[in-house]
């Protein structure tokens, strides 16, 4: 199935914005196919995606605010409500233009996955179903469907009060994990070892920022899953699941599951858990109804076998697709675009290396200072550095703020040890000092 041409739009103004050639040059060899990206993400985390797509497609975007740095990569854009599938569909029609070129729709924005799926269905474009998007976004639905299918079930309970959370924890046995029902990036996820910690964790999850389900939909209490955590990025075409890479997740700030880094290797077939993980991830796609697109699954390698944490119907975050290119040679962003046009991309690895991203945090709460990463970038083995906190940004260490990072460092090498050594040397020359918070903020 390929993406159909859309009819010429007959919609009222406003028309899509077209940046000037000076601010948004489009290469002469760019395909006539138009790819519309819904949402953006922050520049340090997603500019590589725009760069990749700009090189291969006529790139448009549906955004929630006027573009800034994105303009350099866009042929045109529309600003609208990203939670409204009708508004997104109307924007795509405006952006398609009168040339009836082939058009596809893509998002990596967690908060726009469901609305984008609904918009694609209205337009007859290849995309996962809105129902599958809901299954993935709602962690309670994921858990319930997996349990009903008997697929590596995890004991869980949806609760709306701290007392109910304590009762569930008493039933499951300590430790337990509490998490918001629909978030990303381990925000609001906490391990609790006793009743008082359960109550604290419930309050944290219940008040977590970035929540996108209406309030009152509950908090998940789950049995604690031991073992290391991995993530699996797959390309799914006509229901076939093709695993592209597996990343080892680095966690910190116990008990809050802060994701402080990720390591990707090109090969995983010799791991003792490889077959079980492949079967679990493939089964999860079938149970949740995900039949197309690039997905990002998270799995715990427990003493009882692998257990699914979640399946995200989008590209992974935290620069994981970016470092995968260093390790495997496969451009997951381009793969996601090809799947959006209804085509199975070439997923043949061209590299056999290891790549790791490490996020640098301040030692204390404070306001970020100007950060110079020149010395870190000069360390042998470091392939990429990025400042993540602009000067003056208030940074509160977990759990009081989601993802309060100073910088990202990416290393490549023949193996995990080589990447770790390069990252250790690079991190050692990063100035992690921050300006103290004023007394009024420090006590907040």
LOTOR-957397 format. One line per field, with one value per residue (C-alpha): x, y, z; residue in three letters; chain; residue number from 1. Coordinates in nm, 2 decimals. Example, Ala and Ser with C-alpha at 12.3 -4.5 7.8 and 13.67 -1.06 7.14 Angstrom:
2
u c(1.23_1.37)
v c(-0.45_-0.11)
w c(0.78_0.71)
residuo c(ALA_SER)
cadena c(A_A)
num c(1_2)
//
This chain:
444
u c(0.00_0.14_0.03_-0.25_-0.26_-0.49_-0.76_-0.69_-0.81_-1.11_-1.07_-1.10_-0.81_-0.57_-0.34_-0.02_0.28_0.56_0.90_1.11_1.38_1.64_1.51_1.40_1.60_1.49_1.74_1.68_1.70_1.44_1.16_0.82_0.67_0.54_0.59_0.39_0.53_0.29_0.47_0.83_1.01_1.30_1.59_1.87_1.65_1.48_1.68_1.85_1.51_1.43_1.77_1.72_1.37_1.46_1.72_1.47_1.12_0.94_0.89_0.59_0.48_0.17_0.29_0.14_0.33_0.52_0.84_1.19_1.48_1.25_1.21_1.54_1.40_1.03_0.88_0.55_0.37_0.04_-0.01_-0.31_-0.43_-0.24_-0.50_-0.77_-0.76_-1.00_-0.77_-0.47_-0.65_-0.75_-0.39_-0.26_-0.51_-0.38_-0.02_-0.08_-0.13_-0.29_-0.02_-0.18_0.16_0.19_0.15_0.23_0.18_0.42_0.46_0.71_0.52_0.38_0.09_-0.01_0.01_-0.36_-0.49_-0.25_-0.37_-0.73_-0.64_-0.46_-0.77_-0.99_-0.75_-0.70_-0.32_-0.11_-0.09_-0.16_-0.52_-0.65_-0.75_-0.40_-0.27_-0.50_-0.39_-0.02_-0.08_-0.29_-0.06_-0.36_-0.50_-0.16_-0.14_-0.50_-0.47_-0.14_-0.29_-0.60_-0.38_-0.17_0.14_0.40_0.14_0.24_0.02_-0.13_-0.41_-0.56_-0.62_-0.75_-0.66_-0.35_-0.54_-0.62_-0.26_-0.15_-0.41_-0.27_0.08_-0.01_-0.17_0.12_0.40_0.68_0.85_0.60_0.61_0.37_0.33_0.10_-0.14_-0.02_0.33_0.67_1.03_0.97_0.82_0.64_0.75_0.87_0.96_0.81_0.93_0.67_0.34_0.48_0.68_0.36_0.18_0.46_0.48_0.11_0.13_0.42_0.25_-0.09_0.07_0.32_0.35_0.31_0.01_-0.22_-0.51_-0.78_-0.73_-0.92_-0.83_-0.61_-0.26_-0.11_0.03_0.24_0.45_0.82_1.01_1.37_1.66_1.80_1.59_1.62_1.44_1.36_1.29_1.11_0.98_0.63_0.49_0.16_0.17_0.53_0.76_1.12_1.34_1.61_1.81_1.80_1.93_2.04_1.88_2.09_1.88_1.97_1.83_1.69_1.40_1.27_1.39_1.54_1.68_2.04_2.16_2.12_2.36_2.29_2.48_2.43_2.38_2.19_2.12_2.38_2.21_2.05_1.72_1.71_1.45_1.22_1.24_1.17_0.86_0.74_0.77_0.61_0.32_0.27_0.23_-0.03_-0.22_-0.22_-0.31_0.00_0.04_0.25_0.51_0.83_0.77_0.97_0.91_1.06_1.12_1.26_1.48_1.34_1.44_1.11_1.18_1.13_0.83_0.69_0.69_0.53_0.50_0.52_0.37_0.64_1.01_1.20_1.32_1.64_1.84_1.81_1.73_2.02_2.28_2.13_2.26_2.61_2.58_2.38_2.39_2.01_1.83_1.51_1.37_1.39_1.24_0.95_0.89_0.90_0.65_0.42_0.42_0.32_0.66_0.89_1.23_1.57_1.67_2.00_2.27_2.58_2.77_2.86_2.95_2.84_2.70_2.60_2.44_2.49_2.31_2.49_2.31_2.41_2.52_2.26_1.95_2.02_2.00_2.21_2.52_2.65_2.81_3.11_3.14_3.45_3.68_3.42_3.38_3.75_3.78_3.86_3.55_3.30_3.08_2.83_2.77_2.47_2.38_2.03_1.98_1.99_2.16_1.92_1.71_1.59_1.70_1.56_1.70_1.46_1.18_1.10_1.15_1.12_1.45_1.66_1.96_2.25_2.40_2.41_2.73_2.74_3.03_3.10_3.34_3.39_3.22_3.06_3.38_3.53_3.21_3.21_3.57_3.52_3.21_3.38_3.66_3.42_3.20_3.50_3.57_3.21_3.15_2.84_2.82_2.50_2.40_2.23_1.86_1.73_1.60_1.24_1.28_1.50_1.22_0.95)
v c(0.00_0.34_0.68_0.81_1.15_1.39_1.60_1.96_2.14_2.36_2.50_2.85_3.06_3.07_2.91_2.73_2.94_2.91_3.02_3.22_3.04_3.21_3.07_2.73_2.61_2.29_2.09_2.04_1.66_1.64_1.40_1.53_1.33_1.54_1.43_1.61_1.59_1.65_1.81_1.88_1.82_2.02_2.11_1.91_1.59_1.61_1.83_1.52_1.39_1.71_1.69_1.34_1.39_1.72_1.54_1.30_1.46_1.78_1.84_2.02_2.03_2.07_2.25_2.38_2.71_2.91_2.74_2.87_2.65_2.41_2.67_2.57_2.23_2.31_2.39_2.49_2.46_2.51_2.60_2.43_2.22_1.89_1.72_1.77_1.51_1.72_2.02_1.80_1.65_2.00_2.11_1.82_1.91_2.27_2.15_1.90_2.18_2.15_1.93_1.61_1.48_1.17_1.27_1.09_1.17_1.11_1.20_1.12_1.34_1.11_1.35_1.36_0.99_0.92_1.24_1.18_0.82_0.95_1.22_0.96_0.74_1.04_1.10_0.74_0.75_0.46_0.47_0.26_0.26_0.51_0.21_0.07_0.42_0.43_0.08_0.20_0.54_0.41_0.19_0.04_-0.08_-0.22_-0.42_-0.54_-0.66_-0.83_-1.01_-1.11_-1.27_-1.45_-1.29_-1.25_-1.09_-0.84_-0.80_-0.45_-0.25_0.09_0.30_0.65_0.70_0.65_0.41_0.19_0.21_0.08_-0.20_-0.31_-0.30_-0.51_-0.77_-0.78_-0.76_-0.51_-0.36_-0.22_0.05_0.34_0.52_0.76_0.60_0.79_0.94_0.90_0.91_0.74_1.06_1.01_0.64_0.54_0.22_0.20_-0.03_0.04_0.21_0.55_0.54_0.42_0.73_0.95_0.78_0.81_1.18_1.21_1.01_1.19_1.53_1.45_1.71_1.62_1.41_1.38_1.18_1.37_1.38_1.12_0.83_0.67_0.56_0.22_0.01_-0.28_-0.56_-0.47_-0.63_-0.71_-0.72_-0.48_-0.28_-0.27_-0.10_-0.24_-0.04_-0.21_-0.13_-0.27_-0.32_-0.50_-0.66_-0.79_-0.69_-0.63_-0.56_-0.30_-0.27_-0.33_-0.06_-0.11_0.15_0.33_0.43_0.66_0.86_0.55_0.50_0.73_0.54_0.85_0.76_0.88_0.71_0.44_0.20_0.04_-0.25_-0.36_-0.73_-0.90_-1.25_-1.41_-1.29_-1.57_-1.38_-1.28_-1.53_-1.47_-1.09_-1.12_-1.34_-1.10_-0.79_-0.95_-1.08_-0.74_-0.57_-0.83_-0.80_-0.42_-0.41_-0.22_-0.31_-0.02_0.23_0.25_0.15_0.17_-0.11_-0.12_-0.46_-0.58_-0.89_-1.04_-1.36_-1.50_-1.40_-1.08_-0.86_-0.57_-0.24_-0.05_-0.03_0.32_0.36_0.61_0.67_0.64_0.95_1.04_1.04_0.66_0.66_0.90_0.68_0.37_0.52_0.52_0.16_0.00_0.24_0.22_0.56_0.49_0.83_0.76_0.41_0.57_0.80_0.51_0.32_0.63_0.61_0.24_0.10_-0.14_0.03_-0.13_-0.25_-0.40_-0.30_-0.14_-0.09_-0.33_-0.10_0.03_0.37_0.52_0.84_0.97_1.26_1.50_1.63_1.90_1.79_2.02_2.22_2.55_2.77_2.65_2.85_2.89_2.55_2.50_2.14_2.20_1.99_1.71_1.70_1.67_1.34_1.05_0.84_1.12_1.16_1.42_1.67_1.89_2.15_2.07_2.35_2.71_2.96_3.05_2.74_2.62_2.26_2.06_1.71_1.41_1.37_1.74_1.80_1.58_1.53_1.82_1.76_1.98_1.81_1.50_1.32_1.05_0.80_0.54_0.25_-0.12_-0.23_-0.11_-0.07_0.17_0.38_0.39_0.50_0.78_0.90_0.89_1.11_1.35_1.39_1.46_1.78_1.91_2.18_2.07_2.37_2.57_2.90_2.85_2.90_3.21_3.13_3.16_2.90_2.67_2.63_2.57)
w c(0.00_-0.10_0.02_-0.20_-0.36_-0.18_-0.35_-0.40_-0.08_-0.09_0.26_0.40_0.50_0.67_0.40_0.50_0.57_0.32_0.46_0.22_0.01_0.22_0.55_0.42_0.12_-0.04_-0.24_-0.60_-0.57_-0.30_-0.38_-0.50_-0.23_0.06_0.41_0.68_1.03_1.32_1.62_1.67_2.00_2.13_1.90_2.08_2.07_1.73_1.49_1.35_1.25_1.05_0.89_0.77_0.63_0.47_0.26_0.11_0.10_0.05_0.42_0.58_0.94_1.15_1.47_1.79_1.77_1.51_1.41_1.50_1.41_1.22_0.94_0.79_0.70_0.61_0.28_0.45_0.78_0.96_1.32_1.49_1.78_1.78_1.99_1.73_1.45_1.23_1.26_1.17_0.87_0.75_0.78_0.58_0.30_0.30_0.29_0.02_-0.23_-0.58_-0.73_-0.60_-0.51_-0.29_0.08_0.40_0.77_1.05_1.42_1.69_1.94_2.22_2.29_1.92_1.83_1.87_1.70_1.41_1.37_1.36_1.10_0.88_0.89_0.78_0.49_0.39_0.46_0.59_0.97_1.27_1.38_1.63_1.85_1.84_1.93_2.23_2.34_2.34_2.50_2.79_3.00_3.18_2.85_2.75_3.08_3.06_2.70_2.76_3.07_2.88_2.61_2.87_2.73_3.01_3.23_3.51_3.82_3.82_3.97_3.86_4.16_4.23_4.59_4.81_5.03_4.72_4.62_4.96_4.94_4.60_4.73_5.03_4.80_4.55_4.81_4.83_4.64_4.39_4.12_4.08_3.75_3.57_3.32_3.01_3.02_2.86_2.96_3.30_3.43_3.76_3.79_4.13_4.32_4.67_4.94_5.22_5.28_5.34_5.01_4.83_4.95_4.84_4.51_4.45_4.51_4.27_3.99_4.05_4.01_3.73_3.46_3.10_3.17_2.87_2.99_3.18_3.55_3.75_3.52_3.78_3.87_3.80_4.08_3.95_4.09_4.08_3.79_3.87_3.63_3.37_3.13_2.75_2.47_2.13_1.82_1.54_1.19_1.14_0.79_0.71_1.06_1.02_1.30_1.21_1.51_1.41_1.73_2.11_2.35_2.71_2.92_3.19_3.49_3.78_4.07_4.24_4.32_4.04_3.72_3.56_3.22_3.22_2.91_2.64_2.47_2.12_1.97_1.61_1.70_1.98_1.84_2.07_2.39_2.59_2.60_2.23_2.12_2.42_2.37_2.00_2.07_2.34_2.13_1.83_2.04_2.20_1.86_1.77_2.10_2.08_1.71_1.59_1.22_1.08_1.18_1.38_1.74_2.07_2.32_2.68_2.84_3.18_3.17_3.49_3.67_3.54_3.18_2.98_3.07_2.87_3.03_2.75_2.37_2.22_1.87_1.76_1.73_2.05_2.22_2.41_2.08_2.06_1.68_1.63_1.81_1.63_1.30_1.44_1.56_1.27_0.98_0.97_0.97_1.18_1.10_0.73_0.79_0.98_0.68_0.43_0.64_0.64_0.26_0.28_0.19_0.37_0.41_0.36_0.71_0.63_0.88_0.73_1.05_1.34_1.62_1.96_2.04_2.37_2.48_2.83_2.98_3.22_3.53_3.77_4.12_4.29_4.21_4.05_3.74_3.44_3.34_2.99_2.90_2.68_2.55_2.33_2.55_2.58_2.20_2.16_2.35_2.12_2.06_2.12_1.81_1.92_2.21_2.28_2.54_2.67_2.92_2.81_3.06_3.33_3.31_3.65_3.71_4.00_4.04_4.02_4.12_4.15_3.78_3.47_3.28_3.42_3.20_3.13_2.83_2.61_2.51_2.24_2.21_1.94_1.95_1.90_2.22_2.54_2.73_2.47_2.48_2.85_2.88_2.62_2.81_3.14_3.01_2.83_3.13_3.36_3.16_3.16_3.42_3.60_3.83_3.85_4.01_4.34_4.35_4.53_4.88_4.76_4.49_4.70_4.95_4.69)
residuo c(UNK_UNK_UNK_UNK_UNK_UNK_UNK_UNK_UNK_UNK_UNK_UNK_UNK_UNK_UNK_UNK_UNK_UNK_UNK_UNK_UNK_UNK_UNK_UNK_UNK_UNK_UNK_UNK_UNK_UNK_UNK_UNK_UNK_UNK_UNK_UNK_UNK_UNK_UNK_UNK_UNK_UNK_UNK_UNK_UNK_UNK_UNK_UNK_UNK_UNK_UNK_UNK_UNK_UNK_UNK_UNK_UNK_UNK_UNK_UNK_UNK_UNK_UNK_UNK_UNK_UNK_UNK_UNK_UNK_UNK_UNK_UNK_UNK_UNK_UNK_UNK_UNK_UNK_UNK_UNK_UNK_UNK_UNK_UNK_UNK_UNK_UNK_UNK_UNK_UNK_UNK_UNK_UNK_UNK_UNK_UNK_UNK_UNK_UNK_UNK_UNK_UNK_UNK_UNK_UNK_UNK_UNK_UNK_UNK_UNK_UNK_UNK_UNK_UNK_UNK_UNK_UNK_UNK_UNK_UNK_UNK_UNK_UNK_UNK_UNK_UNK_UNK_UNK_UNK_UNK_UNK_UNK_UNK_UNK_UNK_UNK_UNK_UNK_UNK_UNK_UNK_UNK_UNK_UNK_UNK_UNK_UNK_UNK_UNK_UNK_UNK_UNK_UNK_UNK_UNK_UNK_UNK_UNK_UNK_UNK_UNK_UNK_UNK_UNK_UNK_UNK_UNK_UNK_UNK_UNK_UNK_UNK_UNK_UNK_UNK_UNK_UNK_UNK_UNK_UNK_UNK_UNK_UNK_UNK_UNK_UNK_UNK_UNK_UNK_UNK_UNK_UNK_UNK_UNK_UNK_UNK_UNK_UNK_UNK_UNK_UNK_UNK_UNK_UNK_UNK_UNK_UNK_UNK_UNK_UNK_UNK_UNK_UNK_UNK_UNK_UNK_UNK_UNK_UNK_UNK_UNK_UNK_UNK_UNK_UNK_UNK_UNK_UNK_UNK_UNK_UNK_UNK_UNK_UNK_UNK_UNK_UNK_UNK_UNK_UNK_UNK_UNK_UNK_UNK_UNK_UNK_UNK_UNK_UNK_UNK_UNK_UNK_UNK_UNK_UNK_UNK_UNK_UNK_UNK_UNK_UNK_UNK_UNK_UNK_UNK_UNK_UNK_UNK_UNK_UNK_UNK_UNK_UNK_UNK_UNK_UNK_UNK_UNK_UNK_UNK_UNK_UNK_UNK_UNK_UNK_UNK_UNK_UNK_UNK_UNK_UNK_UNK_UNK_UNK_UNK_UNK_UNK_UNK_UNK_UNK_UNK_UNK_UNK_UNK_UNK_UNK_UNK_UNK_UNK_UNK_UNK_UNK_UNK_UNK_UNK_UNK_UNK_UNK_UNK_UNK_UNK_UNK_UNK_UNK_UNK_UNK_UNK_UNK_UNK_UNK_UNK_UNK_UNK_UNK_UNK_UNK_UNK_UNK_UNK_UNK_UNK_UNK_UNK_UNK_UNK_UNK_UNK_UNK_UNK_UNK_UNK_UNK_UNK_UNK_UNK_UNK_UNK_UNK_UNK_UNK_UNK_UNK_UNK_UNK_UNK_UNK_UNK_UNK_UNK_UNK_UNK_UNK_UNK_UNK_UNK_UNK_UNK_UNK_UNK_UNK_UNK_UNK_UNK_UNK_UNK_UNK_UNK_UNK_UNK_UNK_UNK_UNK_UNK_UNK_UNK_UNK_UNK_UNK_UNK_UNK_UNK_UNK_UNK_UNK_UNK_UNK_UNK_UNK_UNK_UNK_UNK_UNK_UNK_UNK_UNK_UNK_UNK_UNK_UNK_UNK_UNK_UNK_UNK_UNK_UNK_UNK_UNK_UNK_UNK_UNK_UNK_UNK_UNK_UNK_UNK_UNK_UNK_UNK_UNK_UNK_UNK_UNK_UNK_UNK)
cadena c(A_A_A_A_A_A_A_A_A_A_A_A_A_A_A_A_A_A_A_A_A_A_A_A_A_A_A_A_A_A_A_A_A_A_A_A_A_A_A_A_A_A_A_A_A_A_A_A_A_A_A_A_A_A_A_A_A_A_A_A_A_A_A_A_A_A_A_A_A_A_A_A_A_A_A_A_A_A_A_A_A_A_A_A_A_A_A_A_A_A_A_A_A_A_A_A_A_A_A_A_A_A_A_A_A_A_A_A_A_A_A_A_A_A_A_A_A_A_A_A_A_A_A_A_A_A_A_A_A_A_A_A_A_A_A_A_A_A_A_A_A_A_A_A_A_A_A_A_A_A_A_A_A_A_A_A_A_A_A_A_A_A_A_A_A_A_A_A_A_A_A_A_A_A_A_A_A_A_A_A_A_A_A_A_A_A_A_A_A_A_A_A_A_A_A_A_A_A_A_A_A_A_A_A_A_A_A_A_A_A_A_A_A_A_A_A_A_A_A_A_A_A_A_A_A_A_A_A_A_A_A_A_A_A_A_A_A_A_A_A_A_A_A_A_A_A_A_A_A_A_A_A_A_A_A_A_A_A_A_A_A_A_A_A_A_A_A_A_A_A_A_A_A_A_A_A_A_A_A_A_A_A_A_A_A_A_A_A_A_A_A_A_A_A_A_A_A_A_A_A_A_A_A_A_A_A_A_A_A_A_A_A_A_A_A_A_A_A_A_A_A_A_A_A_A_A_A_A_A_A_A_A_A_A_A_A_A_A_A_A_A_A_A_A_A_A_A_A_A_A_A_A_A_A_A_A_A_A_A_A_A_A_A_A_A_A_A_A_A_A_A_A_A_A_A_A_A_A_A_A_A_A_A_A_A_A_A_A_A_A_A_A_A_A_A_A_A_A_A_A_A_A_A_A_A_A_A_A_A_A_A_A_A_A_A_A_A_A_A_A_A_A_A_A_A_A_A_A_A_A_A_A_A_A_A_A_A_A_A_A_A_A_A_A)
num c(1_2_3_4_5_6_7_8_9_10_11_12_13_14_15_16_17_18_19_20_21_22_23_24_25_26_27_28_29_30_31_32_33_34_35_36_37_38_39_40_41_42_43_44_45_46_47_48_49_50_51_52_53_54_55_56_57_58_59_60_61_62_63_64_65_66_67_68_69_70_71_72_73_74_75_76_77_78_79_80_81_82_83_84_85_86_87_88_89_90_91_92_93_94_95_96_97_98_99_100_101_102_103_104_105_106_107_108_109_110_111_112_113_114_115_116_117_118_119_120_121_122_123_124_125_126_127_128_129_130_131_132_133_134_135_136_137_138_139_140_141_142_143_144_145_146_147_148_149_150_151_152_153_154_155_156_157_158_159_160_161_162_163_164_165_166_167_168_169_170_171_172_173_174_175_176_177_178_179_180_181_182_183_184_185_186_187_188_189_190_191_192_193_194_195_196_197_198_199_200_201_202_203_204_205_206_207_208_209_210_211_212_213_214_215_216_217_218_219_220_221_222_223_224_225_226_227_228_229_230_231_232_233_234_235_236_237_238_239_240_241_242_243_244_245_246_247_248_249_250_251_252_253_254_255_256_257_258_259_260_261_262_263_264_265_266_267_268_269_270_271_272_273_274_275_276_277_278_279_280_281_282_283_284_285_286_287_288_289_290_291_292_293_294_295_296_297_298_299_300_301_302_303_304_305_306_307_308_309_310_311_312_313_314_315_316_317_318_319_320_321_322_323_324_325_326_327_328_329_330_331_332_333_334_335_336_337_338_339_340_341_342_343_344_345_346_347_348_349_350_351_352_353_354_355_356_357_358_359_360_361_362_363_364_365_366_367_368_369_370_371_372_373_374_375_376_377_378_379_380_381_382_383_384_385_386_387_388_389_390_391_392_393_394_395_396_397_398_399_400_401_402_403_404_405_406_407_408_409_410_411_412_413_414_415_416_417_418_419_420_421_422_423_424_425_426_427_428_429_430_431_432_433_434_435_436_437_438_439_440_441_442_443_444)
//
